[in-house]
């Protein structure tokens, strides 16, 4: 397997906003899509990309979530927690919950782990109100 690169938030933002370094970003993501380049996208990068796209650029929450799901699902993205990240994004589509809480909820559900929290949103997500 080739070396794995880490993807920074600004690369995702350039791709989704289609400005600045868009052409370079698209070439990188095309290589990732074809698994010619292997990339890891940390959950913190997804959090930041979601925040920047929805708060700064004012993109629709559902469009941003769908775009992030497509990026995470690319063949060359090899995150160990890919399924958990995708589940967290899905949870965000249907519940009023932030990504970090959705990530904990997703991992709790998918890995059958107890989540200790006082947070009502996480408890609702886990159906433990």
C-alpha positions in Angstrom: 0.0 0.0 0.0 1.2 3.5 -0.8 1.9 6.0 1.9 -1.1 7.6 3.5 -1.5 11.4 3.5 -3.4 13.5 5.9 -6.0 15.8 4.5 -6.4 19.3 6.0 -9.7 21.2 6.2 -8.7 23.8 3.7 -8.3 21.2 1.0 -11.9 20.1 1.6 -13.1 23.7 1.7 -11.4 24.6 -1.6 -13.1 21.5 -3.2 -16.6 22.4 -1.9 -16.4 26.1 -2.5 -14.7 25.8 -5.8 -12.4 28.7 -5.3 -8.7 29.4 -4.7 -6.8 26.2 -5.1 -9.9 24.3 -6.5 -8.0 22.8 -9.5 -5.3 21.4 -7.3 -7.9 20.1 -4.8 -9.9 18.4 -7.5 -6.8 16.6 -8.8 -6.0 15.4 -5.4 -9.5 14.1 -4.7 -9.6 12.4 -8.1 -6.5 10.4 -7.2 -8.1 9.6 -3.8 -11.3 8.5 -5.6 -9.3 6.1 -7.8 -7.3 4.9 -4.8 -4.1 6.1 -6.5 -3.6 8.1 -3.4 -4.6 7.0 0.1 -5.7 9.6 2.6 -6.8 9.8 6.1 -9.3 12.5 7.1 -9.4 13.0 10.9 -12.8 13.6 12.6 -11.5 17.0 13.8 -11.1 18.0 10.1 -14.7 16.9 9.4 -15.9 19.0 12.3 -14.0 22.1 11.1 -15.1 21.6 7.5 -18.7 21.3 8.6 -18.4 24.4 10.8 -16.7 26.6 8.1 -19.1 25.5 5.4 -22.3 26.1 7.4 -21.3 29.1 9.5 -18.9 31.0 7.4 -20.0 30.2 3.9 -23.7 29.7 4.9 -24.1 26.4 2.9 -27.1 24.3 3.7 -26.5 21.7 6.5 -27.9 18.8 4.5 -25.8 19.6 1.4 -22.6 19.9 3.5 -23.3 16.6 5.2 -24.0 14.9 1.9 -20.7 16.3 0.4 -18.7 15.2 3.5 -20.2 11.7 3.2 -19.2 11.5 -0.4 -15.6 12.6 0.5 -15.3 10.1 3.4 -16.7 7.3 1.2 -14.0 7.7 -1.5 -12.1 4.5 -2.2 -8.8 6.0 -1.2 -10.0 7.3 2.2 -8.8 4.7 4.7 -9.8 6.0 8.0 -10.0 3.3 10.7 -13.3 4.9 11.9 -14.8 5.5 8.5 -18.1 3.7 9.4 -18.4 5.7 12.6 -17.8 9.0 10.9 -20.4 8.2 8.2 -22.9 7.2 10.9 -22.3 10.4 12.8 -23.0 12.4 9.7 -26.2 10.4 9.2 -27.2 11.1 12.8 -26.7 14.8 12.2 -29.1 14.7 9.3 -32.0 13.5 11.4 -31.2 14.9 14.8 -30.4 18.4 16.1 -26.9 17.4 17.4 -23.4 18.6 16.8 -20.8 16.4 15.1 -18.8 15.6 18.3 -21.9 14.4 20.1 -23.0 12.5 17.0 -19.6 10.8 16.8 -19.8 9.6 20.4 -23.4 8.4 19.8 -22.3 6.6 16.6 -19.4 4.9 18.3 -21.5 3.9 21.3 -24.1 2.3 19.0 -21.8 0.7 16.5 -19.3 -0.6 19.0 -21.8 -1.3 21.7 -20.0 1.0 24.1 -21.5 2.8 27.0 -21.3 6.6 26.7 -21.1 8.3 30.0 -22.6 11.8 29.7 -24.9 14.4 31.2 -25.6 15.7 27.7 -29.3 15.4 26.9 -28.7 15.4 23.1 -26.4 12.4 23.4 -28.8 10.6 25.7 -31.7 11.2 23.2 -29.5 9.9 20.4 -28.8 6.8 22.4 -32.5 6.6 23.5 -31.5 6.8 27.1 -33.5 9.9 28.3 
